[in-house]
Each structure stands twice: as structure tokens, then as C-alpha cells.
């Protein structure tokens, strides 16, 4: 993340938590959550086209559209990890390990049990309809050794980070800024090398770092000022990354004759740069003044942030239901919107809006049930 130099921009690297209150932008977590939730829904609304890559038609409009959308939105899921790190890794939080784990594990395991059951039933809907019940061995294998549904990988992952949080708070409490920067460089370097060179020397033995880098990066970006000299480099680079990601993915897919997602992995340098820059920009933006000027928009963002957890869980089910035309026979996909052919570049945002509206409505209705709101939201 850089080495300190005698630059006027970094003469006083005071943590943001100790900065004067007037300089804080404490509204930003809600904007992070709301933007991340929307971006995840948009990605999943069009992502299926990536797996339909046809080497005989490499410029197929469906694949190219999905490639471009994905290239702009790969920061989405890591944003949830970053904001968790920014808020939960603060060593100033006076909380015992038991208190922290009790609160956080309830927050993830109870919703996982509920939504996992919903998605398990949906996954085996064909078996249930025809009366061919899946075996217990198959169900146990799915629940404990695989992702019940593709997006639910996030919950076991964040659970692991919560288990590590008490230990990392101790590290953060006693670490200097350079110590955290060293860890971040190490974590992202090892994770990237493990992905691109999985068998290389000692990397395979410490490749477990994984998403911990994003967790600690969230604390770093949320609590330390970033020198202007860094921003002058990182922002222009980040603006180039969607084009690099889109072209690189297309080129690798053409070369391999099948969809190649290597450049889209979260540990890729292009994705890390985009995540770093966008999160930094959102953190620094004066959302207080923005909310005063646009109060209605701010209320919408706050509502989306409040419902973001539920939106993450339910949106894949909504997308699959409207894709298959289970509601009135109306199929809603980027290239076929309510049974009408449409260009996917136009259809993708329309599918996103449709799925988001349905998801928000359903989660809002569920949230009116007291026990559901307490345990699942």
C-alpha cells in the first residue's frame, strides 16, 4: 500500500477516528452498503451470459454486454467485506470475545439457516414436484461441503472473518500504520500469486489469507487518511481498470475457447485497484452536504442500506423466478424482457430494476414481522 516518505501529504498520518468531527464523513457506510447491494443484483442479472461464451461467435452481444457490466462492478461483494472491516476491527470497541461472537454469529448463522432452507427447497423443487426425494447423503453433502446456492458462499466466508476478528483487533490495537500496510501488501500478493501460480514454492502453504486482506483493508481505508499523491495515481488507474478487465477477459476467453474468469477474481490487481479507489472516493465524499441537498435520494439510499442484507439473500431467487417465467409466464432476462426481444445493454438495467423492486418489496414486507426483522434482517 506504499512506503512512507517525507511528503507534505503524509506528515501527520492521524487516524480518521481521531480527526476533528467536522472532517468526518460518517454517512458513507450506508452509501457503501446500498451501492454494493445494487451492484450485486446488477451483476447477477446479466452474469449468466458469461458462461455462454461461444468461440465460434466471440463478439456475441450477450457475452460482450455481460463482460462489460461485470468489468465495472467487480467491487460489489468486496465492499461488504471492507465496510465490515472498517466498522468492526476498531480496537476502541470495548467488547469481550464472547460478546462479539454471540452477536455476530447470530447475525449470520440464523439467516443462513433460514435462507439456506429456502434455497435448498428451491434447488430440489423438481424432486419435490415429481416425488423423487433427494437422499440425505446428497443433502448433507450440499449443505456442509458445497454452497447451497452460488451466492451463499459469502455467509460462511464472513463467518470465518468474524471468528478471526478478536485476534485481529489485538493486532490492529498495537500495530503502526506501516505494520498494517505490510500486512496488506503481503496478503494481496500471496492471494494473487496463489491464484495465478498455485503451485509456487511456499505460497501454497499460506494461501489461506484470502479475504482477510479485504477485511483489514476496510479498516485501513476507514481509519487512515490517504495522501493526495496516492490519489493522483490510484484514481486515473482505477478509471482504466474496467476496460482492462473487459478486454482481458474477452481475450483470454477467445484464447482458451471458453469463458476464462481469471481477471475477474477479487485478488487480481485490476480489481483491487478499482476496489481501493472507489471505496476511498466514497469515504472521502461529503455525504452530509449531499444528503442535505438531495434528502429524498438520501432516504432511498438509507432504506436500501437497511435492507441490503435481505436483498443479498433474496435477489438470486427473484432473478431465477422471473428468468424462468414462473410468474404469469412472463420471462424477464436481459435479452428478452417480459417476453419481448430487447438489446441486452438496455435489458440488463431493466432486469436489475425489476429484480431490485421485487426484492425490496418482499424484504420490506418480511421486515414487518417482528421476529423476522429481529433475527433475519
Rosetta blueprint (number, residue, H / E / L):
1 X L
2 X L
3 X L
4 X L
5 X L
6 X L
7 X L
8 X H
9 X H
10 X H
11 X L
12 X L
13 X L
14 X L
15 X E
16 X H
17 X H
18 X H
19 X L
20 X L
21 X H
22 X H
23 X H
24 X L
25 X L
26 X L
27 X L
28 X H
29 X H
30 X H
31 X H
32 X H
33 X H
34 X H
35 X H
36 X H
37 X H
38 X H
39 X H
40 X H
41 X H
42 X H
43 X H
44 X H
45 X H
46 X H
47 X H
48 X H
49 X H
50 X H
51 X H
52 X H
53 X L
54 X L
55 X H
56 X H
57 X H
58 X L
59 X L
60 X L
61 X H
62 X H
63 X H
64 X H
65 X H
66 X H
67 X H
68 X H
69 X H
70 X H
71 X H
72 X H
73 X H
74 X L
75 X L
76 X H
77 X H
78 X H
79 X H
80 X H
81 X H
82 X H
83 X H
84 X H
85 X H
86 X H
87 X H
88 X H
89 X L
90 X L
91 X L
92 X L
93 X L
94 X L
95 X L
96 X L
97 X H
98 X H
99 X H
100 X H
101 X H
102 X H
103 X H
104 X H
105 X H
106 X H
107 X H
108 X H
109 X H
110 X H
111 X H
112 X H
113 X H
114 X H
115 X H
116 X H
117 X H
118 X H
119 X H
120 X H
121 X H
122 X H
123 X H
124 X L
125 X H
126 X H
127 X H
128 X H
129 X H
130 X H
131 X L
132 X L
133 X L
134 X L
135 X L
136 X H
137 X H
138 X H
139 X H
140 X H
141 X H
142 X H
143 X H
144 X H
145 X H
146 X L
147 X L
148 X L
149 X L
150 X H
151 X H
152 X H
153 X H
154 X H
155 X H
156 X H
157 X H
158 X H
159 X H
160 X H
161 X H
162 X H
163 X H
164 X H
165 X H
166 X H
167 X H
168 X H
169 X H
170 X H
171 X H
172 X H
173 X H
174 X H
175 X L
176 X L
177 X H
178 X H
179 X H
180 X H
181 X H
182 X H
183 X H
184 X H
185 X H
186 X H
187 X H
188 X H
189 X H
190 X H
191 X H
192 X H
193 X H
194 X H
195 X H
196 X H
197 X L
198 X L
199 X L
200 X L
201 X L
202 X L
203 X H
204 X H
205 X H
206 X L
207 X H
208 X H
209 X H
210 X L
211 X L
212 X H
213 X H
214 X H
215 X H
216 X H
217 X H
218 X H
219 X H
220 X H
221 X H
222 X H
223 X H
224 X E
225 X L
226 X L
227 X L
228 X H
229 X H
230 X H
231 X H
232 X H
233 X H
234 X H
235 X H
236 X H
237 X H
238 X H
239 X H
240 X H
241 X H
242 X H
243 X H
244 X H
245 X H
246 X H
247 X H
248 X H
249 X H
250 X H
251 X H
252 X H
253 X H
254 X H
255 X H
256 X H
257 X L
258 X L
259 X L
260 X L
261 X L
262 X H
263 X H
264 X H
265 X L
266 X L
267 X L
268 X L
269 X H
270 X H
271 X H
272 X H
273 X H
274 X H
275 X H
276 X H
277 X H
278 X H
279 X H
280 X H
281 X H
282 X H
283 X H
284 X H
285 X L
286 X L
287 X H
288 X H
289 X H
290 X H
291 X H
292 X H
293 X H
294 X L
295 X H
296 X H
297 X H
298 X H
299 X H
300 X H
301 X H
302 X H
303 X H
304 X H
305 X H
306 X H
307 X H
308 X H
309 X H
310 X H
311 X H
312 X H
313 X H
314 X H
315 X H
316 X H
317 X H
318 X H
319 X H
320 X H
321 X H
322 X H
323 X H
324 X L
325 X L
326 X L
327 X L
328 X L
329 X L
330 X L
331 X L
332 X E
333 X E
334 X L
335 X L
336 X E
337 X E
338 X L
339 X L
340 X E
341 X E
342 X L
343 X L
344 X H
345 X H
346 X H
347 X H
348 X H
349 X H
350 X H
351 X H
352 X H
353 X H
354 X H
355 X H
356 X H
357 X H
358 X H
359 X H
360 X H
361 X H
362 X H
363 X H
364 X H
365 X H
366 X H
367 X H
368 X L
369 X L
370 X H
371 X H
372 X H
373 X H
374 X H
375 X H
376 X H
377 X L
